[in-house]
Structures are given as C-alpha cells and as structure tokens.
C-alpha cells in the first residue's frame, strides 16, 4: 500500500460524505435550524432570566446570545457526531459498510477518514451558523474565526469518535432513540454550553462535578476560548485525551475478530 | 547594492518615525474612581487597563473633580462633610476644604478658583474658594440639590434638585437663581454642550433626559429609553457625557446596566451598550476615544470605544464605584 492508495481512500470516503451532505439538504438545514432556534428563541427568552456573565475568556459583560454561541457550535458538532454514528448503523444494516470494511487499508485508517470527512462537513455548518449569528450581534474578534478552526476539528473528532464507539455498540437503528435520551441530552445539558458552571455550582455541587467531568464541557470551553483568540490548555488536554480513548475504543469496537461486533449474535458487521 | 541599503535605512527610519509618532499620539493617562463603600480611590492605567494603585480617603467618597493644574484631586467625602484634596503625585491627602454637610457632587469653575458643591441635606449650593480654603457664599436652591453643570464661559451654573424636580439656572455674577425648568422626577446630572446652547439633564426616576435650550429655557425634547427585556422602572438615567466632537451623548442608565448612546442631531437613541450593573457615572478619556463607566453593584469600570461603540473591557475596582474621571499624564 502506498501513499496514493491512502489518499484515494480518503478522497473516496470524503467525496461520499460530501455527496451525502449535498444530497441531504434537509439534514443540512435541520442541523442549522436547531442551533438557530436556540439562539433566536431560547436565548431571547432567557436573556433577562439568566442575566449576563463576566467570566474568562470574556473581558466584559456579554449578552446571553453571545454566551451560548460556543455551546451551540458544540451542539452542531455533537449532533453531527451522532448523525455520523447513526449513518454507520444504517450502513451496517443496509450492507454498504461491507464495501468500506473490505478495503485492504487498515481499519483504524478507514475509521479516521470517516471521522475526518464527517467533521469537515460539520465545520462547514459551524461557519454558516457563525456567519448568521454575526448578524445577531454575536461578533467575536476576526482572529477568533481562524483560531477556532483547530478547536472545531479536535472537538468534532472527539465527538465523532464517541459516535463511532456508540455505533459499534448500538445493534439496530431503532435503538438510537436511547442514545439520544441517555447520551446526547445529558451531555448537552450537563455542560457549560447553556450556563456558566459557577451557576450550576450554586445550585448543586454534585451536578457541578458531573459537568466538570463531561468531556463536552471541555469541548465547548476549548471552542469558546479559541473563538476569542485564547487557548484553554486544560480543555485542550482533556479533549485530546478523550479523543484518543474514544478513537482506540471505536477501532477496537470495529475489529471483527476482537471487538464488540464479534460478541454479537451473528458476529461481524454488515 | 548601496542603493538597496540606502532604501532600507530610509524605510526603517520612516517606519520608526511613524511608530514613535503613533506612540506619542496615543499618550498615556490615568483614570480615577471613587469607591463609595471601600473609602478608597482606585487609579487605573489607561494602557494596562488595570488598577495600579488604591489610595485610602475619607468616609463615603462620591463626586471627584480635578484641580485646574490637574495636580490635585478634589474628593467629596460625604460622611465626613468635607472635600478632601489629594496630591496626585503622592496620593496623600494634603488638606481639606469646607463643603457644608453631605457633599455629593461638585464642579470647578473655569478659572479653577471656585468649587461649587451641592449639599443635599441643606438645600444649598456651597461656593468654596480653593485657594483660601473658605466658603465664599451659599446659594439656596431646591430640595435635595444634586447635579451641577457649569457653562463653558463660567457664567451659568445649572443645579438639579431631586425633590423639587427642577433644573435651577444660577447666574454666577449675582449668585442668584434666575430661571427654573421643571423636568421629570429626580433629576440627577446636568451637562452643558460645548457651544453652551443646550443643557442636558437626566431624570433618574422619570427615566428620561431633558434637552434644555439655554436661551429660551424651554425643553427641546425629553428623550426616553426602551430596552428590550428590561423593565422600564430599571431604566434610571444618571451620568451624561457628550463626545468631544459633540456628535454623540452617552447616558448611564443605572440598573438597566446599559449606556444609552444618543445622536446629537436627531436626538434619538442609536444604541445601547451592555456594561456592569447599576452604571452610575462616566467620563471621556482626554483624547475622547474612550468612555469609562462606574458600575456600582458589579464593582467594576467598563471601557467603551467611542468610534466602534463596543465595550472593550470591564476592570474590577473597589466596592460601590461611584465617580470617575480621567487625567492626562503631565
């Protein structure tokens, strides 16, 4: 296997993900509408209830819309990661995953390509969302739009890897509702996406610790700091570490001889 | 080759000159903040935007004013019933001035000799000679006098009285009230425009700013404020500052935690800027490019860029920051 083969494989997976993105316009709009509804309606309704915050990286008081924008960016990445895993389950049920997994290239590489392609699509959605929110008076410094790019990729890969791991565990498409209820919602709500953690600490110390241990909190904070041209080293270390753990877990999970798929009745994927 | 070297040296010199020029243009200044509850004055560096010194002063410091030579700071120590004079080189109180009871706000005459102090409890404006350190005259005004604005030529003093709800026009040649203008409830701050043709008076409870014509003594317009998501009773206009180019007026809106920006020409509110809680007073930087606001409940000072109308930063200071002013470094 040479470099060209690896590149061709990445290109193939990337184009497939891109085509899926282009053909499923509804998916694009729903991915965009979801955070916009939160920004336009939820944030407006809670503006005076939740008040304003002055915490790092902000140097002054910000409106609630501005505070939740990084959280909503995280939401796009989170839902996209889950969508990716959903499509893996679907591919497995439909049999198209076999086409992917019979490739002579190593499985870790195939999964990484799949992840990278999924995150690239999510990043496009994030930038469209940031553009719209700019006209809603969410105006981070210009450098922030560039600085946030690596943070988006790292956070997106972490959430995507989590999705991959989940997809190796979820047997059928119908079971995905459980994933929504038990993974996505607790992850999103028990994080710093919607409210600063000092507010959570005021009401429940236990919940505060839960939020602190939630990797999604760190993904949101990494994005929040980067969007304002700053680097949050703790968040970066946590996100990278969790990415490695989830990625290794999903590579193991998709290994037909050892992984979780092997232990299912009927074994192997597809 | 020599030509290249010459060109390089010339370009480098030109760039250096430009850089040094820029440095000189953006000259440093200090920001002084009176902290009502801590009994201190916070000194903020304009480049660092950090508190670089905190000086202990008398009880309940509120209104502050610079001496004409800008070397001394006059401080209304309200609960001590005096005006303290601080040397801005040493931050020491060098002497005090008589002020009458409960001095809150004051204004220095254009010649720098007379200080006009509002005495809330005695319904007086006390005129103090800062050189001889004695009271020259006491001018009876309305009930609970508060704000003081002096015309650029020093001929007229406008004093607001909180309970009478009036702006009193005092002729400083006779020290007599000559005109009274009824404004909305609880008037606070009075500010003359540079051409002295208008006086702007804020009404804390009324929630408006009255623009008064100084010739006719009629109100040209009462400007109200509507901020979405904020209850009208939380909008309490207090501090007023007019930009150096006279195009914009900045109004501190108290518990609304906003600065209202008014267009001088249209007399319409064009923007609301989010700052700290209970924003009370404000001042412009010496070059007019920034506005500094004291936020009483959140204990900080917000920094606003005048051109972009963006809040750049909020700087923690002492408890209950009240008065603020800027001074160019000599």
Boltz contact constraints between the chains, C-beta under 6 A:
constraints:
  - contact:
      token1: [A, 47]
      token2: [B, 229]
      max_distance: 6.0
  - contact:
      token1: [A, 48]
      token2: [B, 229]
      max_distance: 6.0
  - contact:
      token1: [A, 59]
      token2: [B, 313]
      max_distance: 6.0
  - contact:
      token1: [A, 60]
      token2: [B, 302]
      max_distance: 6.0
  - contact:
      token1: [A, 60]
      token2: [B, 311]
      max_distance: 6.0
  - contact:
      token1: [A, 60]
      token2: [B, 313]
      max_distance: 6.0
  - contact:
      token1: [A, 60]
      token2: [B, 314]
      max_distance: 6.0
  - contact:
      token1: [A, 61]
      token2: [B, 274]
      max_distance: 6.0
